[in-house]
Amino acid sequence: MNFISHLRFIYKTKIYPKHTKHYWCKFHYWLTDTEKIGWYVLDKHGNMIPWVHFDESAIICLYPNMITPIEKEED
């Protein structure tokens, strides 16, 4: 990964998500063959940034056709 790509990755997965609305989703986590709940963000054009955050600090690269948007239930 070159330096510019690394900066884009950091911005899209660490910096930008802290300052924008989170959208909740369900997705299939193939490593454990389970369904998980996570969240993602939209870019300034309204497109999903293809990184889903889950399990407190984990992220996974998923695209819109790989997730099911949901409404987050209040705890």
C-alpha positions in Angstrom: 0.0 0.0 0.0 1.5 3.3 -1.0 1.5 6.4 1.2 -1.5 8.1 -0.5 -3.6 4.9 -0.4 -2.7 4.5 3.3 -3.8 8.1 4.1 -7.2 7.5 2.2 -7.7 4.3 4.2 -7.1 6.1 7.5 -9.3 9.0 6.6 -12.2 6.8 5.4 -12.0 4.3 8.3 -10.8 6.3 11.3 -11.3 10.1 10.8 -14.4 10.6 8.7 -16.6 8.1 10.5 -16.1 10.0 13.8 -17.8 13.1 12.4 -20.7 11.8 10.4 -23.9 9.8 10.9 -23.7 6.1 11.3 -26.0 3.7 9.5 -26.6 0.2 10.9 -26.6 -3.0 9.0 -26.5 -6.8 9.2 -24.0 -8.8 7.2 -22.7 -12.3 6.9 -19.3 -12.7 8.6 -17.7 -15.6 6.6 -14.9 -16.2 9.1 -17.3 -17.5 11.8 -20.2 -18.2 9.4 -22.5 -16.0 11.5 -24.7 -12.9 11.0 -23.3 -9.8 12.6 -24.6 -6.2 13.2 -22.3 -3.3 12.3 -22.4 0.2 11.1 -21.1 2.2 8.1 -21.0 5.8 6.8 -21.9 7.5 3.6 -19.6 9.7 1.6 -20.5 13.3 0.6 -22.3 11.9 -2.5 -24.5 9.6 -0.4 -22.6 6.4 -1.4 -21.6 3.9 1.2 -17.9 3.9 2.1 -17.2 0.1 1.8 -16.0 -0.4 5.4 -18.3 -1.8 8.0 -17.4 -1.4 11.7 -18.4 -4.1 14.2 -17.3 -5.7 17.5 -16.1 -2.4 19.0 -12.9 -2.0 16.9 -13.0 -4.4 14.0 -13.7 -3.4 10.4 -14.4 -5.4 7.3 -14.5 -4.4 3.6 -18.1 -4.9 2.4 -20.1 -3.3 -0.4 -23.8 -2.2 -0.5 -24.9 -5.5 -2.1 -23.2 -7.5 0.8 -25.2 -5.8 3.6 -28.8 -5.4 4.8 -29.5 -2.0 6.2 -31.5 -2.0 9.5 -32.8 0.3 12.1 -30.7 0.1 15.3 -32.8 -1.1 18.2 -32.3 0.9 21.4 -30.7 -1.0 24.3 
